[in-house]
Amino acid sequence: MTKCMRLYVEPMDAYVVDVTDDGRVRLEHEEPALPTMQERRAILYAAQHEMQALRELVEILEKTC
């Protein structure tokens, strides 16, 4: 596995914990596998939502320094 993370994907009720360069994802307690189209969309949505939340966190913390 090449990337390490912990991303909760609500529609799947699962955590993505690793991803490879070829697009296989490993859900917590599962083996790496290529996600289905629905899983891929759910993962992308969760990742985009989390990125936005992290951007907001950075902005808030930078203002308070």
N, C-alpha and C positions, 0 to 999 in steps of 0.2 A: 504494500500500500504506500502511496506517495504523499497523501495529504491526511492530516489528522484534525478532527473537529468533534463537536458534539452539537448537532442541530436537531431540535425537536420539530417533527413534521406532524402537525395535529391531525390532518385527515388520515394519516397512516398510523397514528398513535405509536410512533417509533422515533428513535434517535438515529440519525446518520452519524457514524463515528469515523469513517474513512472513505476516501474516494481515490481511485486510480486515474492515471492519465488517459486510460482508454474508456473511462466513463463508468466503470463498475463501482458500485457503492456497497459499503458494508453497514448494515443496520446492526445496532447493538444486539449481541447474542445470536447473530446470523453470519453466514458466510458471504463473501463478496459476490455480487450478481449485477447484471445489467438491469436497471429499473425499467418497468413498463412505461408506456407513454403517460398514463395517469400518475404513476409514482414520480416520474421525471417532472411533470408539471407541478405536483404538490411540493416536491423538494425545491424546485426553482422559486415557487411562490414563498415558501418559508424562508429561504435564503435571502431573497430580496427584502422581505419584511424585516428580517433580523439586521440586514445591512443598514436599512433606514433607521432602525432603532439605535444601532451603534453610532451612526453619524450624528444623530440627535444627542446622544450621550457625550460624544466628543465635543460638540459645540457647547453644550452646557458646561462641561468641565473646563474648557478653554476660557470661557467667559468669567469663571469664578477664580481663576489663577491670579 
